[in-house]
Amino acid sequence: MKSVLLHVYDDDALDDRLQVALDICRTFDAHLTCLQVTPYNAYVSFEPLGGVYTQAAVLESIREREDDVRKRIAARLAQDDVRWDWIATDGPVVQTLVSASALNDLVVIGQYPGAGDAESQPLPIVDEVAVHAACAVLMVPAGVGSFDAGRPAVIGWNASPEAANALRNALPLLRAASSVHIVSIGENGEDFPQTSANTYLSRHGVASDLHALAMDAKSASGVLEDFAAKRGAGCLVIGAYGRSRFRETLLGGVTRDLLRTSRIPLLLGH
């Protein structure tokens, strides 16, 4: 893991995920790219006859705010020992992050809590980025201001292609973890075939423990997060949307729930 991409947006959790990105870069001697995207389409208005214009006063205010963020973060990074660069661009945020992910090993992005002042929260883009990114995506919950790669790692396993992609993308972090736990959850104790994941990791020099957990009064996401919390996990690895997001919206699902509630960083693959 040598290239880490950080989404820069002036929300309350920016400093926390910056610190997480820096911790990861130090662990793996990686380069940090700070990507600041202005969603210009949000500040474009359309006239009834087809004309297009931008709200100049709004754009000027946005630019000033972005400049302040850039100066603040640059001043902090100048005192750090991590190699870094800064990219500022205009365009659709999700598409820009996804395009940039093609030549990066990890995207660090914030969690959208969905309550409170919308301007102070990370943008609600993590699900779209996780599904389309070409590399692993690490979602950092608000309030998580550090990342210790040496802590245990937990893998939510259901033998899906998405879970397999997440596992492969997580290999650098799994090698650094003090222990790795592969967890499957089934109704009435039914388990999924975990031995293939265990075998794959062993071939890459990663020892792992297998756990088959039964459903209880909690949701599958609740069972998985409780297990990870009890193990002191530093991250939780899951395949993003093993079934369609539409079905998860209607019926519920592990990805949808954890994206909203997890207090443990999520490493996502699709």
Buried (B, 14 or more C-beta within 10 A) or exposed (E): BEBBBBBBBBBBBBEBBBBBBBBBBBBBEBBBBBBBBBBBEEBEEEEEEEEEEEEEEEBEEBEEEBEEBBEEBEEEBEEEEBEBEBEBEEBBBBEBBBBBBEEBBBBBBBBBBEEEEEEEBBBBBBBBBBBBBBBBBBBBBBEBBEBEBEBBBBBBBBBBEBBBBBBBBBBBBBBBBEBBBBBBBBEEEEBBEBEEBBEBBEEEEBEBEBBBBEBEEEBBBBBBBEBBBEBEBBBBBBBBBBEEBEEBEEEEBBBBBBBBBBBBBBBBBB
